[in-house]
Amino acid sequence: ILLLTPRVEGRAGWSPNDLEFLNDLIKHVRDKYVVADDRVAVVGMGNAAPVAAVFAFRQPQLVRGLALIDSPPLGRVPENSSERHLQIYSLARGATIEAAKWNQAIIELRKAGYSAVLTRSDDETGVYPSADANAELARWVDSLDRR
């Protein structure tokens, strides 16, 4: 697994203005390394989750998996691409968001044709997920080409 964790410097976080940079970054890595098409995932945590979701929904030819930590996708989601079939993993930690909102988000994703998984954890929010949660996420990414 090749893991890229770009950081935003001098700002509060990622914004939709960064989508071109993320697109170029993935293309650069794919040009430099052998990367399986069906095992590329984008992960967004907290305030970065909506930007990761927008990127994945707009770039189905580049991304096979979308992992959202502490934030379900907001608003209406596009229909899933039958040629790439984006898969979605969500991690709800602590009291991040009410269970009803998470459940509704998963229902909407499935209605739009996405394979969507929701995992709940008692981890505290505001810090990175636990080693167990990261291991589960890594297993999910590893399985993307097998679904």
C-alpha positions as CSV (number, residue, x, y, z in Angstrom):
1,I,0.0,0.0,0.0
2,L,1.3,3.4,-1.0
3,L,0.0,6.1,1.4
4,L,0.1,9.8,0.5
5,T,-0.8,12.3,3.3
6,P,-0.4,15.8,1.8
7,R,-0.7,18.6,4.3
8,V,-2.1,22.0,3.8
9,E,0.2,24.7,5.1
10,G,-0.9,28.2,6.2
11,R,-4.7,27.5,6.0
12,A,-7.4,25.9,8.0
13,G,-7.7,22.9,5.8
14,W,-8.5,21.5,2.4
15,S,-11.0,23.3,0.1
16,P,-12.6,22.6,-3.3
17,N,-9.9,24.9,-4.7
18,D,-7.4,22.1,-4.0
19,L,-9.1,19.5,-6.2
20,E,-6.7,20.1,-9.2
21,F,-3.7,19.7,-6.9
22,L,-5.0,16.4,-5.6
23,N,-5.7,15.2,-9.1
24,D,-2.2,16.1,-10.3
25,L,-0.7,14.4,-7.2
26,I,-2.5,11.1,-7.9
27,K,-1.5,11.3,-11.6
28,H,2.1,12.0,-10.6
29,V,2.3,9.1,-8.3
30,R,0.7,6.8,-10.8
31,D,3.2,7.8,-13.4
32,K,6.1,7.2,-11.1
33,Y,5.0,3.9,-9.4
34,V,3.0,0.8,-10.5
35,V,-0.4,1.4,-8.9
36,A,-3.3,-1.0,-9.3
37,D,-6.2,0.9,-10.8
38,D,-8.7,-0.7,-8.5
39,R,-6.9,0.0,-5.3
40,V,-6.7,3.8,-5.2
41,A,-8.6,5.4,-2.3
42,V,-9.1,8.9,-1.0
43,V,-9.5,9.4,2.8
44,G,-10.9,12.5,4.4
45,M,-11.2,13.2,8.1
46,G,-13.4,15.8,9.8
47,N,-13.5,19.0,7.8
48,A,-11.5,17.4,5.0
49,A,-14.1,14.6,4.4
50,P,-16.4,16.7,2.2
51,V,-13.5,17.7,0.0
52,A,-12.4,14.1,-0.3
53,A,-16.0,13.1,-1.2
54,V,-16.2,15.8,-3.9
55,F,-12.9,14.7,-5.3
56,A,-13.9,11.0,-5.4
57,F,-17.3,11.7,-6.9
58,R,-15.8,14.0,-9.6
59,Q,-12.9,11.6,-10.4
60,P,-14.4,8.1,-10.7
61,Q,-11.7,7.2,-13.3
62,L,-9.0,7.8,-10.7
63,V,-10.5,6.7,-7.4
64,R,-12.0,3.3,-6.5
65,G,-12.5,3.9,-2.7
66,L,-13.6,6.8,-0.5
67,A,-13.1,6.7,3.2
68,L,-14.8,9.3,5.4
69,I,-13.8,9.7,9.0
70,D,-16.1,11.6,11.4
71,S,-18.2,13.2,8.6
72,P,-20.6,11.6,6.2
73,P,-21.0,13.1,2.7
74,L,-23.2,16.1,2.9
75,G,-25.9,16.9,0.4
76,R,-27.0,14.9,-2.6
77,V,-24.5,12.4,-4.1
78,P,-24.3,11.6,-7.8
79,E,-25.2,8.1,-9.1
80,N,-22.3,5.7,-8.9
81,S,-20.4,5.0,-12.1
82,S,-21.1,1.5,-13.4
83,E,-17.7,1.4,-15.0
84,R,-15.6,2.1,-11.9
85,H,-18.0,1.4,-9.0
86,L,-16.8,3.7,-6.3
87,Q,-16.9,2.1,-2.8
88,I,-17.3,4.0,0.4
89,Y,-16.1,3.3,3.9
90,S,-17.3,5.5,6.8
91,L,-15.9,5.6,10.4
92,A,-18.0,7.3,13.0
93,R,-16.0,7.9,16.2
94,G,-17.4,8.8,19.6
95,A,-20.3,11.2,19.5
96,T,-19.2,12.7,16.1
97,I,-22.6,12.9,14.6
98,E,-26.0,11.4,15.6
99,A,-26.6,7.8,14.6
100,A,-29.7,8.8,12.6
101,K,-27.7,11.1,10.3
102,W,-25.0,8.4,9.7
103,N,-27.7,5.8,8.9
104,Q,-29.5,8.2,6.6
105,A,-26.2,9.0,4.7
106,I,-25.5,5.3,4.2
107,I,-29.1,4.7,3.0
108,E,-28.7,7.5,0.5
109,L,-25.4,6.2,-0.7
110,R,-26.8,2.8,-1.3
111,K,-29.8,4.2,-3.2
112,A,-27.3,5.9,-5.5
113,G,-25.6,2.6,-6.2
114,Y,-22.6,2.7,-3.8
115,S,-21.3,-0.1,-1.7
116,A,-21.2,1.7,1.6
117,V,-19.9,0.5,4.9
118,L,-20.3,2.2,8.3
119,T,-18.1,1.4,11.2
120,R,-18.7,2.9,14.7
121,S,-15.9,3.3,17.2
122,D,-15.6,4.6,20.7
123,D,-12.4,6.4,19.8
124,E,-12.2,10.0,20.9
125,T,-12.6,12.5,18.1
126,G,-10.1,15.3,17.4
127,V,-7.2,12.9,17.2
128,Y,-6.3,10.3,14.6
129,P,-8.1,7.0,14.6
130,S,-6.8,4.2,16.8
131,A,-4.4,1.5,15.5
132,D,-7.3,-0.9,15.3
133,A,-9.4,1.5,13.2
134,N,-6.4,2.2,10.9
135,A,-5.9,-1.5,10.5
136,E,-9.5,-2.0,9.5
137,L,-9.3,0.9,7.0
138,A,-6.1,-0.7,5.5
139,R,-7.9,-4.0,5.1
140,W,-10.8,-2.3,3.4
141,V,-8.4,-0.5,0.9
142,D,-6.6,-3.8,0.4
143,S,-9.9,-5.5,-0.6
144,L,-11.1,-2.8,-3.1
145,D,-9.9,-4.9,-6.1
146,R,-11.7,-8.0,-4.8
147,R,-15.3,-6.7,-4.7
